[in-house]
Amino acid sequence: MAGLGKVNLDFHSFDTTSGFTTRPSNPKVHLKVIGSTLDTETRTGVRTRLIKLDAGCRTPEAHAHPYWEELYVLEGDIISIDADGERKVEAPGYASRSPGTMHGPVRSDGGCLILEFNWYEENEAAS
């Protein structure tokens, strides 16, 4: 992912309890962007963010993204729902999805904190 707009940062304190924005379409989903150069129009860049799902959260439907998505469940539980049923993962948990992969919906019984990385393939903008 070299050359995608990432910056060098040394270790520093980071607040995982405040500074989140609530997603307007779902008041139980909260996002905190740590860094982002992700540009969906030019299909370039990377994004790192925290996602908090409140206890009892459920997302409405399956969806896909045009970029890579990598997720680390740091705290709590997440339940993936698909045609094969439900799969519950408790922290620590991990998922990696290539562009176009359908996933979700998800829910969380007790709430969770997720660290998410998104990026476009370096040659994506050229295609």
Protein Blocks (a to p, Z undefined) as FASTA:
>chain_A
ZZilpacdddddddfkgoiacdfklmkbccddfbdcbdfklopajddddddddehiacfb
dcddfbdcddddfbhcdddddfkbpadddddddddddehiagdjdddfkopadddddddd
fklmmZZ
